[in-house]
């Protein structure tokens, strides 16, 4: 890694190439999907992808991740095309990174580092910034050796005698101290957040969850009539947003959380667990899915796996299949008869209603298609939960601690 690793967010796009492996656990079809996502990540970070390289290996090469021949092929392309950045789809070790940068003579990052860079540019609140800084510091700690070329012992002289530590050892100690301080700071912020959530009274909480870039923020804006930042880029939303919503005289709190993704960096998951407390403490989950994405079932599996890690799989969950407009564009030929289209859509709906016990709705947040149906289903679910929890309370607004005035 270079001495000054700059965030991948420049006015002039960096030229990048992507690298991945076909392994016994990851076939070529899967790899192509992962590299599509990696290219989207690179674009979100401010880079333009010129070429993809992949190789079939039983396991990553210990020295270069790819074989020596493939490494030399990439190095030649990097030299000829003056590539700024080589991005690996999987996490690479500190030694692999050092070896690759020595051969490529340019920056080498992996998927976790790329995601961390994006998070660093997106974080707005103190909590999010602290979480990202903690994750970055934990990620960089074992990679310090590659960040410094001046590994000589600290020179002697007045004020410099004593421990004789290498500069790298001094830096490691500084970073460990920084990690400790960040964890303490994050604990204080978490306590404040817990107090805020505790003060919300008996109001029912609904959380939007899902893969990144499935339209959660757009849906949040529609349901809450607010203006949450939404963009066609990965991780457009990092900071949890909570809004009070009233539908059919039924009040509840709606929260928009950070999107999930494959191969999310371990340090980032650990750092952001406090943010995901909104999911843990919610009463109902709206699992938003980009139905138009070719790998939407894999994305659902990734989200469900993450929810299982958070121990929230027992919560009432409604599947919200978004981007139906794009689904029709991608799957229906313009010459297909309308009757056939309707039959295919009906089969799709029937299939998912069976798999979700009827807890599914198909919408287009952009076109506001079936939004009224979604509103009604959510309001019915929330009302039923109020009645189950507080059967002797007749005024839901008093339970929610609010007035009947709708903002």
N, C-alpha and C positions, 0 to 999 in steps of 0.2 A: 504494500500500500504506500502511496506517496506520503511525503511529510505532512502536507496540508491537504487532507481529503475534503474536497469541497462538495457541498450538497449538489445533487444533480438537478439543478434548477437554474439554467442560464438563459440569457437572451438568445445567444447563438446555440442551437441544438448540438449536443455532442453526437458524434458518429459512433454507433455501437454495433457489435456483433453478439449473437446469442449462442450459447453452447449447452448441449444436453446429451444425455446418454439413454440408449435403449438397453434395458436390463431385464433379467428374468421377471422382475416385479413391475416393469414399466415398458409396455410394448410401444410400437411406433405411433399408433393412433393416439395413445395417451400422451406421449411426448409431444406430438404436434399440438395437441390442445394446450398442454402446459406452456409450450413456447409461444403460442398465440397470446396467452395470458401474460407471459413474461414480456412480450413485445408491448402489450398494453401498459404494463407497469413501467417499462422504459419510457414510453411516450408520456405517461403521466409525470415522470420525473424530469422530462425535458430532453430526452435523447431520441434520435431517429435510428432505427435499425436498418442496416444495409444488407446483412446476410445472417443466415443461421447455419451452424455446424452441429452435426450430431454423429454419434458413433455407437456401434453395438458392442458392448462389453459385459462380461459376467458380473463385474463390479468396478467401481472407479479405480483408476490407477493411483497408487499411493503417492507418486511424485507429481504428476501433472493432471490428475483427474481423468483426462483422456490419454490415449496411447501417445507415444513419442512422435510417431508419424503424423497423427492428426494434429498434435500440438505444433509441429513444424509447418503444417499446411495453414493453420490459423495464423501463426506468426508471420508467414509470408504475406498473407492477405492483409493483416494489420499494417505491415510495413508499406505495402504498395498503395493501399487506400487511405493511409494516414488515419487509422482508427484511433479514437480517443479512449474507448471503453470496451472491455470484454466482460460480458455478463454471463455467469453460470447459473443454470436453473436450480441447482442444489447447493446446499451449504458446502463450502470447501474449507479445508483446514488451513491454519496459519502458514504451515510449511508449503502447502500447495500454492497458496496465494503468493508467497515470496518467490517460489520457483517460476511461476507463470509470469509474474511481472518482470522478472529478470530476463525472460525469453521474449516477451511481447513488447517490452519498453513502453508500456502504457498502463493505465489503471485497470485493475481486475477486481470486480465485485461479484458477490453471489446474490441469490434471491433475497436472503434475509437482510443483507446490507442495503439493497435497493429499496426494500419495503421500509426499512428504518429511515432512509433518506427522505422518502415520501412523507412518512409520518412527521418527520422533523419540520417539514415545510407546511404541513397542514395543522399542526397543533396550535390552538389559540388560547385556551385557558391555562392557568397555572398548573392545574392537575395534569392535563394532557402533556404540557411541555416537560413537567417533571418526570412523568412516566416514560416519555420518549428518551429523555436524557439518561435516565437510569438504564434503559434497555440498550442504548448505544454504548454506554460506558462498560456495561457487562460484556457486550459483544466485542468491544475493542481491547479489553484487558489482555486476553491471551494472544492478541495480534500486535502487541506493542513492538516486538522485536523487528517486525517488518516495516514499522513506521519510522524507524530511526536508522540512519546510516552511521551516525557518530556514536559508536558503542565503546569508545575509549573510557578508561576510568576517569573520574572527575579529577582534574588537575589539582595538585597540591598547592601549598602556599598559605598565606595568612587567611584565616577564616575558612579554609578548605581542608584542613587536616582532620583526621579522626577515622570515621567509619570506613572510608575507602570503598564505598558502594559504587557499583556501576551505575551510570545514568539510567539505564533501563530499569534497574532495581528501584531506584528512587522514584521513577515515573510510575512503576507498578504500585508502590506504597501510596503515592498521591492518589492514584485512581481508586485503590481500595478504600481509602479514606473518603473519597468523593462518593462512592457507592453507598457507604454507611450513612453519610449525611443525607443523600437523596432518599434513602429508605425511611429515615427518620422524618424528613420533610413530607414524604408521601403519606406516612401514617397520620400526621397531623391533618393533612388535607382530607384524608379518608374519614377521620373522625368528624370533621365539619360537614362532609357530605352525608354521613350517616345521620347526624343531627337534623339536617335539612329534610332528609327523607322521613325521619321519625315524626317531624312536625306536620306532615301532610294529612294527619288524621286518618279517618277510616275510608278515605276515598279509594275506589278501585283503580289499580294501575294496569295499563296496557302497554306492552313493549313491542316495538317493531324490531324484528331480527331478520337476518338473511345474509346471503353472500354479498360481497361488495359490488356496487354498481348495478343493483337490481331495481332501484327506484324507490328505496325507503324514504329518502328525504323529500322527493317529489310527492309521495303519498302523505307524508307528514304535513306538508304544506296544504294539501287539499283537505285533509280531515280536520286540521286545527286552524285553518284559515290564517296561517302565519307565513313567515318568509324565511324558512331555513335554507341555508346554502345547498344547492343541488347542481351537480355538474356531471357530464358524461366522462368522468375519469374515476379511476379506482381510489377508494378512501377519500371521497369528497368530504365526508363527515367523520371527524374523530371525536369531537367533544359531544358528550351526551346532551341532548336537548329535550326538555320536558315542557309540555304545554297542557293547559287545562282545556278539555274539549266537552261540549255539550251536544248530544245528538238525541232528538226526540225527547227532550227534557230529562235525559239521563247524563249526569256529569261523570267524567273520569279523567285520569291523567294519562297522557300519551307520551311515550319517550322514544326517541330515535337513537340507536346505538351504533357503534363502529361496526362496519361490515366484516365478515369473516372471509378467509381465503385459504387456499391450499398452502401447505408448507409455511404457515405463519411462524416467524421466528420464536423460539421458545422463550427467550428473554422478554419479547414483546407481549406474549401471552401472560407471563407472570406479572409484568408491570401493569398490564391493563385489566387485571382481574378485578380491581376496585371499581373501574368504570363499568364493568359488566355486572356490578351489584344491582344496577337498575333492572337487569334481566332476572337475576336471582330473586329479587324482592317484588317482581311484578306478579300480577294475578292471572293475566291472560297474555298469550304470545300471538302476535300476527307474524307468521313466517312468510316473508315476501320472497317470491321466486321469479326469476326472469324466464318465463316459459319459452321465449323465443331462442334462448341460448341452446346450442346443440348438446352441451354437457350439463343441462339443468338438473338432471337426476344426480349426477356426481356432486354438484354444488349443494343439493339438498342433503346428501349424505355427509358432506363436510360440516354443514351447519348443525345437523343432528348430532354428529360426533362431538362437536364443541359444546353443544347444549348438555350432552351427557356428562362431559367433564365438569360442567358447572352444576350438575345435579338438579336440573330443572325440567327433566323430561316428563314429570308428572303434572305439569301445568296444562290447563286447557289451551289448545293450540289451533289456530285457524290458518289454513294454507291460503295465501293470497297470490294467485298466479297473475303476474303483471306482464305488460308489453304484449297483449294479445294482438294489437295492431301489427307489430313486427312479426309475430308468429304467423299470421295469415300471409304477410308479404313473403316470408321465407319458405313457407310450406305449400302454398296454394298457387297453382299455375293460373295465369290470367284467363285461360280458356276453359278452366274447370267450371262445370255447371254449379249454379247456386245451391241446388238441392244436394249435390254431392258434398259441397263445402259444409252445409248445415249438418249433414249426417256425420262427417268427420269430426266436427266440433262437438256434436252431441256425444260421440264415442269417447272423445277426450275427457269431457266433463264427467260422464258416467264412470269412466275408469278411475279418475282421481277421487270422485265422491265415495266410491267403494273403498278406496285405500285410506281415506281420511274420515270415514264414518259420517259423511255429509258435511264435514267442516272444510269446504273448499269454495272459493269464489274466483271467477276469472274476470280480470279488469284490464283496462289501459289507463294508467294514471295520467298520461299526457293528453289523451283524448277524453278523459273522464268517463270512460265506458264502464257501465255497471257500478259506478261509485255509490249510487243510491242503494243498490242491493248490499254493497259492503257495509255502508253506514247502518242499515237496518239490522244486519246480522251481528255487527259489533255491539250496537245498542241493546239488542235482545240478550246477547251473552252477558254483558255487563249488568243489565237489570236483573237477570236471573241470579247472578252471583251476589248482588246486593240482597236479594230476597232470601237466599240460602244462609247468608252470614248474619243478617239482621232481620229476622222474620217479623219482629214486633215493631220495627221502625217504619213509619208511613211516609216520611219525608226524606227522600234520598239526598236533597240539597243540604239538609242539615248534617247528614252523615259526611258529606263531602266538604263540609266547612265553608261553603260558598253561598252566594246569593243566586236568585233565579235570573239575574241579568246576564245575558250572553254578550261577550265582548265582540 
